[in-house]
Amino acid sequence: MEDIRKAILDFAEGSKKTKFYFKDMERAVQKVIPGAKARDIKKAATALVNEEKLVFFSTGSTTMYGLKGRGQTEDH
């Protein structure tokens, strides 16, 4: 699980976009960790949100993720 969390943070920090879909994050993690399952990636992402390292963005129809403090967040 820790390696998945690190892969998520690496992707978020290295991404040109400040917000990204779960599918984009899932693909990036699976490039680094080919055996990673979507459910484990989702759990790791949720844990990072709970630790306030990632934040959720809701557009009403879909949910996106973003690195806390990067780009526009609900705090601004």
C-alpha positions in Angstrom: 0.0 0.0 0.0 2.8 2.4 0.8 4.3 2.0 -2.7 1.0 2.8 -4.2 0.7 5.9 -2.1 4.2 7.0 -3.2 3.3 6.4 -6.8 0.2 8.5 -6.5 2.1 11.4 -4.9 4.8 11.1 -7.5 2.2 11.3 -10.3 0.4 14.2 -8.6 3.6 16.2 -8.1 4.9 15.5 -11.6 1.6 16.1 -13.4 1.2 19.3 -15.5 -2.4 19.4 -14.5 -3.5 20.5 -11.1 -6.6 18.2 -11.2 -6.9 14.7 -12.6 -9.3 11.9 -12.9 -9.1 8.7 -11.0 -8.5 6.8 -14.3 -5.5 9.0 -15.1 -4.1 8.3 -11.6 -4.8 4.6 -12.0 -3.0 4.4 -15.3 0.0 6.2 -13.9 0.2 3.9 -10.8 -0.1 0.8 -13.0 2.8 1.9 -15.1 5.0 1.9 -12.0 3.3 -1.0 -10.2 1.8 -3.3 -12.9 -0.1 -5.5 -10.4 -1.9 -2.6 -8.6 -5.6 -3.1 -8.5 -8.1 -0.2 -8.9 -9.6 -1.0 -5.5 -6.1 -0.7 -3.8 -5.4 2.5 -5.7 -8.7 4.0 -4.6 -8.0 3.1 -0.9 -4.6 4.7 -1.1 -6.0 7.8 -2.7 -8.7 8.0 0.0 -6.1 7.6 2.7 -4.1 10.5 1.1 -7.2 12.7 1.1 -7.8 11.9 4.8 -4.2 12.9 5.5 -4.9 16.1 3.6 -2.1 15.4 1.1 -4.7 15.2 -1.8 -8.0 16.9 -2.1 -11.2 16.0 -3.9 -12.7 18.3 -6.5 -16.4 17.8 -7.5 -17.7 19.1 -10.8 -21.1 17.9 -10.0 -21.0 15.0 -12.4 -17.6 13.7 -11.6 -14.9 13.7 -8.9 -11.3 14.7 -9.5 -8.3 14.6 -7.4 -5.6 17.3 -6.8 -2.5 17.8 -4.8 -3.3 20.0 -1.8 -2.0 23.5 -2.1 -1.4 23.2 -5.8 -3.8 25.1 -8.2 -7.1 26.4 -7.1 -8.7 24.7 -4.1 -11.8 25.2 -2.2 -9.7 27.2 0.3 -9.3 30.1 -2.1 
